[in-house]
Amino acid sequence: MMHAKPFCIGLNCALGAKIMLPFYKRLAGIATCYVHAYPNAGLPNEMGGYDETPEEFAQSMIDFVDAGINMVGGCCGTNHNFI
């Protein structure tokens, strides 16, 4: 992707922030542009909902910023309380 000289590159919604952090760290370590992350609120539970709280999500976002992620947001299972 870097041959296209993007302004920003990133990932969204997959395994939840905690599990995805190593992948984001790797991306932030090699990208020559800004890196964004839009993780979901953990893995879906048996009922298709998400059990991660806004407080847990917020701590994950602090970890993302500390890892060099420039922009963060939320995907599946998040709402205004998370952001």
C-alpha positions, 0 to 999 in steps of 0.5 A: 500500500505504501507505493500509493503514498497514503495520508493514513493507513489502518485497520478496523473491526476484527478481534477487538482492541486488546487482541489487535494491538500487536498488529497495530504496533507492527503497522505503526512501526513500518508505516511512513504515514499516519496510522488509524485504528477503529477496533470493535468492543471486543469479540462478539458474545454468544448473543451477537453483542459486545461485552467490553465496557467504554472504560475498558475500551478507553484503556485500550485506546490509551495503549494504542496512542502509546504504541504510536497510533495517530487516530482512533475510533470505534467500530462494532459494539461501540457508540458515543459512550465509547468515543 
